[in-house]
Amino acid sequence: MMLATLIGAAGLVRADPAPVTDPCADTAARHGDPPAHRLYLVRHGEANYVGADGKPVPDPNLAGLSERGRQQARAAAHWFCTQGIRRFDVVVTSPYTRAQQTTAELLTTMHLAPGSARTVAPLHEQDPDHETLAEARARILPAVEQLRREHWNTALVVAHSQVDRIILSELLVGSDALIAHLEQGNGCINVIDLGDGARPTVLRALSRSLQTEHVVVAQDDPRAAWTLLEAGEWFDVVFCDLMMPHMTGAELFQRVHALRPVQADRFVFISGGVLHDDLTHFLEQVPNERLEKPFSLQNMRGIARRFVSTPRAT
């Protein structure tokens, strides 16, 4: 499954840090052996939004780190070194200056090459004046899913408060339900064990829950699901997320309905948080059952039992 531990690296920083031995100085120290697919999600250090002229920085996205922010980045690096973490297989950062400078400071302190980091544009912070939460999730989560599919044991992602909360809430409950309840201080570290399975964490959990009673075919790509359904495979129930990369649940349903309406009748839609207007309208037009995230596995199992016991229409 998945383990998320929050560690406030910012809390390790004092206004006037006392001299300490550099835990990253021994570059020959043995690298620890973390579980497969461990993700370290770090929020950038404190930013300085005031220019040298005493005026606010014209573009906040270009604001760099304050001195305290650099201390927070170094504190995070020292924590990694004390834990025996001396390298990362993948390093990813937001395109905003404060995240990039945090990444560079952290890697330099660990005696790693800052140039090893790559910028992933979709991981920039949400601007609530120009982007809804649903739009931010639709931008951020596919980028995280793409990263998850790559081959690595340890990955470092340096991003922003709202980006971190969106990722953590999705991993914990499969929706945006926890976003408002997750605090992300400057320089904090989230340790997430994604496991070594090929499918997303939430999908694996749901599949395991249903496999105790049913034969389960789990697909994390709606295009693969459509291939099976188009070929004539029959399923007593299809639990279908509304928000998916490549094709929405509504689009998959409409394809199946045009081909085999009786199979489309057995779709149960999974939704959570704020939906685009077109998906909200779609749900208002179809009678299919739905599950709102977060939902109980017991409820999901009950729905599956009911559909399985219902004779197939001809």
C-alpha positions in Angstrom: 0.0 0.0 0.0 1.3 3.5 0.8 2.8 5.2 3.8 3.0 9.0 4.1 5.0 10.5 6.8 5.2 14.3 7.3 8.5 15.7 8.6 8.9 19.4 9.1 12.4 20.1 8.0 11.7 23.8 8.5 11.4 23.1 12.2 15.1 22.1 12.2 16.1 25.7 11.3 16.8 28.3 13.9 17.1 32.0 13.4 20.7 31.8 14.4 21.8 28.2 13.7 24.5 26.9 16.0 27.5 25.4 14.3 27.0 21.7 13.6 28.9 18.9 12.0 27.9 18.6 8.3 26.1 15.2 8.1 26.6 15.3 4.3 30.4 15.8 4.4 31.2 12.1 4.2 30.4 11.5 0.6 31.6 7.9 0.9 28.8 7.0 3.4 26.7 4.1 2.4 23.4 4.8 0.7 20.5 3.3 2.5 18.2 0.8 0.9 14.7 2.3 0.9 11.6 0.4 -0.2 11.0 0.3 -3.9 9.3 3.4 -5.3 9.8 5.7 -2.4 8.9 9.3 -3.3 10.2 12.3 -1.3 7.8 15.3 -1.8 9.4 18.5 -0.5 7.9 22.0 -0.4 10.2 24.8 -1.4 11.9 27.0 1.2 10.7 30.4 2.3 10.7 32.9 -0.6 11.7 36.6 -0.6 9.0 38.5 -2.4 10.6 41.9 -1.8 13.3 43.2 -4.3 16.5 45.0 -3.4 14.7 48.3 -3.9 12.3 47.4 -1.1 9.4 47.0 -3.5 7.4 43.7 -4.2 8.8 41.5 -6.9 6.8 42.2 -10.1 6.3 38.5 -10.8 6.0 36.4 -7.6 6.8 33.3 -9.6 10.3 34.6 -10.1 10.9 35.3 -6.4 14.0 33.5 -5.1 14.7 32.1 -1.7 15.3 34.2 1.4 18.3 33.3 3.6 15.9 31.5 5.8 14.6 29.6 2.8 18.2 28.5 1.9 18.6 27.3 5.5 15.5 25.3 5.2 16.7 23.7 2.0 20.0 22.8 3.7 18.2 21.5 6.8 16.2 19.2 4.5 19.5 18.0 2.9 21.0 17.3 6.3 17.9 15.2 7.2 18.3 13.1 4.1 22.0 12.5 4.9 21.3 11.6 8.5 18.8 9.0 7.2 21.5 7.4 5.0 19.9 8.9 1.8 22.9 10.0 -0.3 21.4 10.0 -3.8 18.1 10.1 -5.8 17.4 8.2 -8.9 15.1 10.9 -10.2 14.9 14.6 -9.2 12.0 16.7 -10.4 11.2 20.4 -9.7 8.6 23.0 -10.4 9.5 25.7 -13.0 9.1 28.4 -10.4 12.4 30.0 -9.1 11.8 29.3 -5.4 11.4 25.6 -6.1 14.4 25.5 -8.5 16.6 27.3 -6.0 15.5 24.9 -3.2 16.4 22.0 -5.3 19.8 23.4 -6.2 20.6 24.2 -2.6 19.5 20.8 -1.3 21.4 18.9 -3.9 24.5 21.0 -3.5 24.5 20.5 0.2 24.3 16.7 -0.4 27.2 17.0 -2.8 25.0 16.0 -5.7 24.9 17.7 -9.1 22.2 20.3 -9.3 22.1 19.8 -13.0 20.6 16.3 -12.5 17.2 17.9 -11.7 14.6 18.2 -14.5 11.8 20.7 -14.6 8.2 19.5 -15.0 6.0 22.4 -16.0 2.7 21.0 -14.7 4.0 21.0 -11.1 3.8 24.8 -10.8 1.7 26.3 -8.0 -2.1 26.9 -8.5 -3.2 30.5 -9.1 -6.8 30.4 -7.7 -7.6 33.6 -9.6 -7.0 31.9 -13.0 -7.4 28.2 -12.3 -10.0 26.1 -10.5 -9.1 23.2 -8.2 -10.4 20.7 -10.7 -8.2 22.3 -13.4 -5.1 22.2 -11.1 -5.8 18.5 -10.3 -6.2 17.7 -14.0 -2.8 19.4 -14.7 -0.8 18.0 -11.7 -2.0 14.4 -11.3 -1.2 13.1 -14.8 2.3 14.5 -14.4 2.7 12.6 -11.1 1.3 9.4 -12.7 3.8 9.7 -15.6 6.6 10.0 -13.0 5.3 7.0 -11.1 5.5 4.8 -14.3 9.2 5.5 -14.6 11.8 3.0 -13.3 13.3 4.3 -10.1 13.7 3.4 -6.4 13.9 6.9 -4.9 12.6 10.1 -6.4 12.7 13.7 -5.1 10.0 16.1 -6.1 10.3 19.8 -5.0 7.1 21.7 -5.5 4.6 23.9 -3.7 2.1 23.8 -0.9 -1.1 23.3 -3.0 0.7 20.9 -5.4 1.8 18.8 -2.4 -1.7 18.8 -0.9 -3.3 17.7 -4.2 -0.8 14.8 -4.6 -1.1 13.7 -1.0 -4.9 13.9 -0.9 -5.2 11.9 -4.1 -2.8 9.2 -2.8 -4.5 8.9 0.6 -8.2 9.0 -0.3 -8.3 9.1 -4.1 -9.9 12.6 -4.2 -9.4 16.2 -3.1 -11.2 15.6 0.2 -8.2 16.1 2.4 -6.6 19.1 0.7 -7.8 21.6 3.3 -6.6 19.4 6.1 -3.0 19.0 5.1 -0.4 21.5 6.2 2.8 22.0 4.2 5.3 24.2 5.8 8.3 25.6 4.0 11.0 22.9 3.6 8.8 20.1 4.9 9.4 16.5 3.6 6.7 14.0 2.8 7.9 10.4 2.6 5.6 8.3 0.4 6.0 4.6 -0.2 4.2 3.9 -3.5 5.1 0.2 -3.6 6.5 -1.8 -6.5 3.2 -2.6 -8.2 2.7 -1.5 -11.8 -0.7 0.1 -11.1 -1.6 3.2 -9.1 -1.8 2.8 -5.3 -5.6 3.4 -5.1 -6.3 1.0 -7.9 -4.3 -1.7 -6.3 -6.1 -1.2 -3.0 -9.6 -1.4 -4.6 -8.6 -4.5 -6.6 -7.4 -6.3 -3.6 -10.6 -5.5 -1.7 -12.8 -7.0 -4.5 -10.6 -9.9 -5.3 -11.6 -11.8 -2.1 -15.0 -12.4 -3.7 -14.8 -11.7 -7.4 -12.6 -12.0 -10.5 -11.3 -8.5 -11.0 -9.8 -7.0 -14.2 -8.1 -3.7 -13.2 -7.1 -1.2 -15.9 -5.4 2.2 -15.2 -5.8 3.3 -18.8 -9.3 3.8 -20.2 -8.1 3.0 -23.7 -7.1 -0.5 -22.5 -10.5 -0.8 -20.9 -12.2 0.2 -24.1 -10.3 -2.4 -26.0 -11.7 -5.1 -23.8 -15.2 -3.8 -23.9 -15.2 -3.3 -27.6 -14.0 -6.9 -28.1 -17.1 -8.1 -26.3 -15.8 -8.8 -22.8 -18.7 -8.8 -20.3 -18.4 -7.5 -16.8 -21.1 -7.7 -14.1 -20.1 -4.2 -12.9 -17.7 -1.6 -14.2 -16.4 0.8 -11.6 -15.3 3.8 -13.6 -13.5 7.0 -12.5 -14.8 10.1 -14.1 -11.4 11.9 -14.2 -8.8 9.9 -16.1 -6.0 10.7 -18.5 -6.6 10.1 -22.2 -10.4 9.7 -21.9 -12.9 10.7 -19.3 -15.3 8.2 -17.7 -18.1 9.9 -19.6 -16.4 9.4 -22.9 -15.8 5.7 -22.2 -19.4 5.2 -21.1 -20.7 6.9 -24.3 -18.6 4.6 -26.4 -19.9 1.5 -24.6 -23.5 2.7 -24.6 -23.4 3.1 -28.4 -22.1 -0.5 -28.7 -23.9 -2.4 -25.9 -26.4 -0.4 -23.8 -26.8 -3.3 -21.4 -23.1 -3.2 -20.4 -23.3 0.6 -20.0 -26.1 0.1 -17.6 -23.7 -1.6 -15.3 -21.3 1.3 -15.0 -20.8 2.8 -11.5 -19.1 6.2 -11.7 -16.5 7.2 -9.1 -16.1 10.9 -8.6 -14.6 13.2 -6.0 -14.2 16.9 -5.5 -15.0 19.6 -8.1 -15.9 18.4 -11.6 -15.8 20.2 -14.9 -19.2 21.6 -16.0 -19.5 19.0 -18.8 -19.0 16.1 -16.4 -21.5 17.5 -13.9 -24.0 17.8 -16.7 -23.3 14.3 -17.8 -24.0 12.9 -14.3 -27.3 14.8 -14.3 -28.3 13.0 -17.5 -27.6 9.4 -16.7 -29.3 7.2 -14.1 -26.2 5.2 -13.3 -25.1 4.7 -9.7 -22.1 6.6 -8.4 -19.6 6.6 -5.6 -18.3 9.8 -4.1 -14.7 9.9 -2.9 -13.8 9.1 -0.2 -16.0 6.0 0.0 -15.9 2.9 2.1 -14.6 -0.3 0.6 -17.6 -2.1 2.3 -20.0 0.1 0.3 -18.1 -0.7 -2.9 -18.2 -4.5 -2.1 -21.9 -4.2 -1.4 -22.5 -2.6 -4.8 -20.5 -5.3 -6.5 -22.4 -8.1 -4.8 -25.7 -6.6 -5.9 -24.7 -6.3 -9.6 -23.2 -9.8 -9.6 -26.5 -11.2 -8.3 -28.6 -9.3 -10.9 -29.3 -11.4 -14.0 -27.8 -10.1 -17.2 -30.4 -8.4 -19.5 -30.7 -9.6 -23.0 
